[in-house]
Amino acid sequence: MINNKRRKNLILAIIVACFGLVYSSISLVNHYNFRTYAWDLGINNNAIYDYAHFRWNDCMLMQPQFDNVLSDHFSLLPILVSPFYWIFGSYTMLLFQIAAILSGGIGIYKYFHKKTSDFNLSVIAAIHFYSVWGIYSALGFDYHDNVIAAMLVPWLFYAFENRHWKYSILLFLLICISKENMALWAIFIAVTLFLLNYKSPDQRKKSLYLGIFALCYFVLVVKVLIPSMANDGREYLHFHYKALGENFREAIKTIITRPQYVFSLFFENNTGWNEANNIKSELHFFVLLSGGYALFYKPQYIPMILPIYAQKLFNDDIGKWGLNYQYSIELVPILTLSLFTVLNEWNKKRIFLVYLIPCLITIGATISSLDHRVSKWYSAERIQFYNKDHYVTPYNVKKVQAVLKEIPKNAPVSATNGLVPHLAFRDYIYQFPVINNAEYIVILKSGNIYPMNEKEFEDKLNELNSSKEWVKVKEDENIVLFKHQ
């Protein structure tokens, strides 16, 4: 019995380790090669630097829009993680994100093993979870708090299934405080828990309490806390749903009075921009390939997916519609939980292939999504861990790092996009071309130059070269460093 348990744990450990290596080869390699950016890893790194020094983050990278990073997104998780910056430096949030994803897969395994006692189902469910394209898209683009929230969901289901109420409350609270829109999602998670456990009076009651708490917390954050910290009397700035209205009130009215129109937004390109065609269809196709068909057989999970779909597909920004970035990460636990719940009910004879084939289809879909996407602005080099181009840069990384080490640790700095996350542990850090009180300006000659276009970048660089206020300290084919006279 003991040997059998050890064997199962060893198999799970090998799976976790293998996916951990893959995830690290995406996220950590991107950071090493300066393919993480001011928005959002730089912002988070600067925030944990301030939190680790026991002060609120004044968010130099987002000024003048925000005087406090919490008035943009109300996320408290970086506060909890901030002490680790002393150990892991600029990789802290990326390592935390990878660890959270690996933990989420273990949560999936534990949930299904407790529920079914079927090792094969449980371990294949974990592999399915680790293989869904949403994880790879998120890892390819910096760090985001909603990734952590999504990875807590399997553990919430595990704790709730076992009636571990203290852990359920703690996990639910962590999901809520991870980001204000995750608190909104948490309401629908509670609805799903209510529907799945309707026959259990205590679980039904607890899920109702959780949902009420999430609703109150969301309203408090969006209507009170964020506006109270916002400069210039601004309110919540992330309502970008003009297809529904100008604010939450108009959106709710549209949803109630025009349901047919709202339903069409899940599928149709309402922007009039031809390049946005087929992006929504691509999302639906990959969701179905990855197990989304299970939602038709287990509709109790549909409340969880509705706010994520709405957040994506009703948005003004077509970049949020498809497979890219972190905007699909919440779909990952929903797909695995619903699919393997259905497979458990279908597969009474415990035929291994019934679990394996859907998992292999998902893996195939993910590989296909990494090779090609309709979704606009897909950057394959950031995600294709199996491709040589992912590990190659147009500059010598060690030479660039050597130049960065010449900048005093406490000096105010203005840096180009890919350098900011590496330099964010200081009181004053700006994204070039913003300079303000910077004493040093450091510029990568190639790579991501957002928010400038090439002409603007060249003009700014020529302006610095001819300026009497700035002296060139170092320059090679990779990088140029200026110091204020």
Beta strands, then each sheet from edge to edge (+ up, - down):
strand 1: 413-415
strand 2: 429-431
strand 3: 440-444
strand 4: 470-475
strand 5: 479-484
sheet 1: 2+ 1+ 3+ 5- 4+
end
